[in-house]
Amino acid sequence: MIYFKFPFNEKMYSIEENSDKKSVIFKSFDQAESINFNGNIFEASNIDKRLSSKSLIQEESDFSPESHHEYLEKLHKVIKIVKENNLQKLVLSRRKIFKDFSEINLEQSFKNLCQSYPNAFRYLFTKNGNTWIGAFSEVLGKYNKTTHEFETMSLAGTIPVSETWSTKEIEEQKPVSSYIRNVLQKFRKDSEIWESETYDHISGNIKHLRTDFKLKISAEDLDAIIEELHPTPAVCGIPKDFCKEKIQELEKFPRELYAGFIRIETDEFIQYFVNLRCAKLYRDAVHLFVGGGITAESDPDKEWMETELKSEAVLKNLSLLS
């Protein structure tokens, strides 16, 4: 079962799994794992009562979260790698794990998330023992089947809403925009690339720097563009292949669906969202996935606090059964 809402749209949708039509596909960060929901998308009035905490599996892994000290040590190591290799940025992530968790009211948790983040793509699903929930704003791509217009965005840099941008965040966002610009140039053909000014994108208690891009493309180029864009520097780093290797080497846990993407096809659009601000749910535990872009100017303590702030996006909206 799956339930989701598009940004700025409070209609709830689900999948009637009655055909081979690949309407919703979740891809893992490394694209090795794929969870498909085949069938027709329909507007759902409520969540099926069978989707409850009783449907969740027990957490049987021996995962233990990284301590504050462990993560700071790793951040120092990453900053050293960034400096030695003259990298623009490298994205490091961690899991925040809560054991012996009380039973979660899945329906209310999803409602809370939808109310807190109306400008985000929001979802809740369970399939083959996997139960995930998330809300995030980063669009990897949106293709209009009628106009052939393709949209994407550069979203990077994170600070609390009340703070002012520093050089670190501004410099962190620039290579993401540059990377996207260079990818789109390859598929430009006869159309011009439209680019917005960089502006604040607010998401709950934090904000990011955002730049939007648009251009017209051929339908047959869509998969190739997505393949080139993913993973963007916002979730991986630059250069991409080197940073992917370092992520596998340095991170304590596999990312699974975190920082992968979701493909949704409707009659009008094919949309791709980057799977950030998400959690994997168990009957007795919650695994929250968070990360941040590390540059030569990064302060380890601030990077730790950034991941703590990001974890609140899902955590504060989880509703426990009384």
Buried (B, 14 or more C-beta within 10 A) or exposed (E): BBBBBBBEEEEBBBBBBEEEBBBBBBBBBBEEBEBBBBBEBEEBEEBEEEBBBEBBBEBEEEEEBBEEEEBBEBBEBBBEBBEEEEBBBBBBBBBBBBEEBEBBBBBBBBBBBBEBBEEBBBBBBBBEEBBBBBBBBBBBBBBBBEEBBBBBBBBBBBBEEEEEBBEBBEBBBBBBBBBBBEBBEEBEEEBEBEBEEBEEBEBBBBBBBBBBBBBBBEEEBBEBBBEBBBBBBBBBBBBBEBBBEBBEEBBBBBBBBBBBBBBBBEEEBBBBBBBBBBBBBBBBBBBBBBBBBBBBEBEBEEBBBBBEBBBBBBBEBBBEEE
